[in-house]
Amino acid sequence: MNDFGTALGPTELRFERLLPGPIETVWQFLVDSRKRGEWFASGPMEQRVGGTLELNFKHQDLSPNKAPPPERFKEMDKTGHKAKERVLAIDPPRLLTITFGEKSEVTFELTPKGKDVLLTLTHRKIATRGDMVGFAGGWHAHLEMLVEKAWGRVPEAFWTVWQRIDGKYEDRIPK
C-alpha cells in the first residue's frame, strides 16, 4: 500500500491505511472525541445526519514527543484551532462523511480485511490546487499519527512528521 495520497481529479484526494481491527475499535478513532483527539482533533460529535461536529486542533498534543511548529503555524499551534462541522452521512461502523471547511467534505470508509481494517479517506470538493497540496500534507501527517496510535506505538512529534512530508505533494498533485 502506498502511503502517499492520490489525486482522483482536480478537486479530490484519497488515502488508504491498514489498521488493526476490529472495525469497532477503528470506528472509535473517528467518532469518540478522546480517541479522535489522539491523532486529529478532539471535540463532541452528534452521531446523526445533520449533527454537529466540533474539531479542536492542538497539534502539539498529538504525541508526547515535541518539535517546534513551522513559523507559519506558530500562533495556531500555541492557541489551537477550532472548527464547527456537520455530519453529512453516517453508517456505523463503516462510513462517516463530514463537512470540512467552508465547502469541502471528507468521507471515512472502513472495510474489514481479515483481522485488520482498511481505512479509506476521501477529501472532495477542494477549491484550489494549493488547498489540495496543503490538505494532502496535513492528512498524510495526521494519518501517520493514527497508524502509530492504532498499532500501539508512540508517534514522532506531529510537526516532525509534517515537516518530513511538507512539499512532497507539490509534484504529486497534477497542475
N, C-alpha and C positions, 0 to 999 in steps of 0.2 A: 504494500500500500504506500502510495506517495504521500508524504506529509504536507506537501505544498497544496494549497487550494487551487482550483481550476476555474478559469473564467468560462462560463457557459454561454456567454453572449456579452454585449456591451453594458448590461446592467445587472448581471447575475454571477455570483460566486458559489462554489461548492467545495466543502471539506468533508473528509471521511476520517474517522478514528475508530480503532478497535479497542473496546474497553472490557474489563472483566464483568461478567454477569453476576447475578441475574438481572434481567431487564428492569425490574422494580427498583433495584439499587441505583442503576444509572438514571432512571427517571427522577429519583430524588435529587440528583445533582442539577436537574433542570427546574424543579418546582419548589423545593424546600429552600427557604431564604438562607439558612446557615450553610447548607451544602453548596448552593449556588455561589454564595459569598466566598467559598474556598478557592474558586477558580475564575469567577467572572464578576458578579455584583450581587450583593445581598438585597433584600427588600421583600415586603409582603406581596403575595400574588393571589388574586381571586381566580381559582381554577375553574373558570367557566368562560364560554364565548362572550366577549364584551367586557370581561372582568379587567380590573386594573392590575398593573404590574409596576412596582416601584423598583428601580435599579439604582443602588447606591454603590458607586465605584470607589474603591480605595485600593489602588494597585499595590501600594507598598505593603498591604496586609495579606497579600495572596501567598506569601511564603515567609517563614521565619528568617530566610536569607534575605539580606538587604543590599540594594545597589541604588545609587542616586539616579533620579529620572533625567532624561534629556532636558536641556534648558527650556524648550517649548512646552514641556509638561510639568515643570516645577510647581507652579501655583496650583494646578489641578491636583497634583499628587499630594500636596500639602493639605488642601482643604477637602478633597474628594469631589465627586461629581454625581449629581442626582438626575435621573431621567424618569419620566412617567410614560409608561407604555400601556398597550391594550392587548388582551388575548384575542387573537383572530380565529384560531381553531385549536381544539384540544381533544385528544382521544387517548386517555391514559391506558397503558404506559408506553404508547407508541408514537404519538405525534403532538407537537406543540408548535404553533405559529404565533408570533408576536409582532407588533409594530416595532420599528427601530428607527428612532429619529423622526424627522418630520414626515417622510414619505416612504421609506423602505420597510421591508419586513423580513423576518428571519424564521425559517422553519427548521425544527429539530426533529429528525425521524430516527427511531430506534428499531433495529431489526436483530432478532436473536441469530447468532452464528455459533451453534454448538453451545459451549459454556460461556461464550463471550457475547458481546453486543456491538453491532456496528452502529455508530452514531454518524448520521449524515446531516450536516448543517448546510442549508442553502439560504443565502442572503440575496434577496430580489429587490428590484426597483431602485437600484443605486443610481443616483443622479448623474455623477460625472466619473470619468476615468480616474481622476485624482482621488475622489472618495473611494473608488473601488480599490486602488492601491493601498490607501490608508486602512480601510476595513480589512483587507486581506492580511496585512501585517498584524493588526490587532487581534483578529480571530485566530491567526496562527499561534500567537503568543498565549492567548487565553486557553486555547485547546491544548497546548503543551502543558499548561498548569493542570488542566483537567486530567489528562492522561497520567501525569505523575501522581496526582491525588488518588485517582481511581485505582491505580495499581499499588497504592500504599507507600509511595516514595515521597520524599521531601523534595519539592521542586527548587530549582535555582530561583534567585530573585526575579520577579516579573520583569524588571527593567533590563536585567542581563539577557533574558530570553528575547525581549522585544528588540533590544539593540542588535542582537545577533541576526535577526530577521529583517530589520529595517532596511528598506531599499531593495531587497531581493525580489519583490513583486514588480518592481518597475519594468523589468524585462519580461515578466511572465504574463502581464496583462496587455492584450493587444492594443495598439494605438489606433 
